[in-house]
């Protein structure tokens, strides 16, 4: 007997999966909200004495949570609960205006396949004894490769939209790619502290704020500052928490499947002698990363 199920047009995600159409989309990764730091101020209009005045609606350095439907909420601080972390290499390509990315891995102990058909987005895994002896173009290319700590968790924050409307979110699953050296270290410090206490990541909340840093050339950048909330002793439940972490593992698995597909598509079996010499030159090299 066929079970009659009501088609709910107001719940696209669940009903599309029921009908089987969700599996024919181009991007099969779960749609997670993305947590990031907004680098530039966002201006808006307000009315003063009957006149429209341009004002700063969202200050630079705000935390931003962008949902899969494109809606973004901005806040000065947030409370997150970390469930999972992974690591990857990432490199911005100016020509294609997109990021090259490696697979998501447990650590950087092994070379990681990437979407260009190479490893580590072109970053050598060894040490370079004389960095300045390399051609300038090669140094510039290597310096653009960033180590990224990819953090998965849930976030609670009170903020505003681009239009200035107040909006709160509670326990929204997110993915957060932290690429600056200080930010990478700050998130890692939280994980290390929980390890020392023999506590699992989801058992405590973490308070997140943002601080501005100034570079020697006058430019500014922003880094996340995290503080472990030891007063929060959260019990991991079998229903909501297990479903949430399954969603994160599904994201990692599908992302790696996509990266490997791109790797196989772009991989070149035959390497020129010049490229072989370049790879050989990567042996015994260390690179000082920049922000």
Steps between C-alpha positions, in 0.01 A plus 500: 500500500631846410514743790355838404725785614397865495719722284593804706586785260608712797779259591711467186804323652310215667249450220761517222692223674180297533433537126856410409578830329749615766759256366507654150644834610853599396627558853425197716665636815268573796407867514675632810503861611846657472655692788761764408631845589373793293812690387332819376239734643151473354326831449128564528249783489317652794273800536611801705275808519310382196813442289669177401851471645761239406625322814705195592242225544751222566854581621803323358608209718148380572429129516282398206281191471391440140225245452460282192220726373733802497362672810781633724491603865775716653597521869783616724520167681368147482478184707609188316508133585769317304424146382772423250814639338690419181795652313559601138720709272347787308627735229330793329523503121490854363427389144197283576405705809443190708673291765695186429450259790638173628310216661394539862735296718560416867842672488774634272723196557448376144488673161140585408354470151342819369264628231787599267614140458804546724571485876469768771395760239868523400644548849810288572474268798871513576745776584664759274842593628534819295155648443635811329686296240171389346359698205273782609199353317548169682529670840185699431311187393603303811421791733141510375438147627335508842460236767134500601337365815144402406273503803149355517254582776184683601475873561274726702513877442294817522562729207360697209444446129645722227177699516559566870220277626568319827518124469605220734612146419526206739710184452535534122744244346791675326836449331782747569824515298772676702803589287694775682796379706379657823142384450622149416703500823217645712250233398766233550564633850141423596529146368832450682350624827207261473742217427695584814176485700397177326179664384339436162438793268116507524504502881567873537403829343761741365457878498626669181586866447717678242807723536665726244867469413715752313774397258829685450380627160199669659242240396262349752365150552282328758550188708259294709557488875355198677434429867396161634190514721580251773169571674318335210498125555288375211369147484526351153157368407419206274245681285586856394877481558545171317303627201706818497836325499377262227424809293857625550654164406279493191631845405862387539440182300323673212755784492787253473316311228470824302869590554613155387282523190668832415841352578444209261366736234802733517775250579778481241683169484796633305705764679750712311867497595470862607216414737697205637794730571264743674357225719851378585586854604223491761691249709639636826307827494317698763264783421401782735127548451349846478159619609 
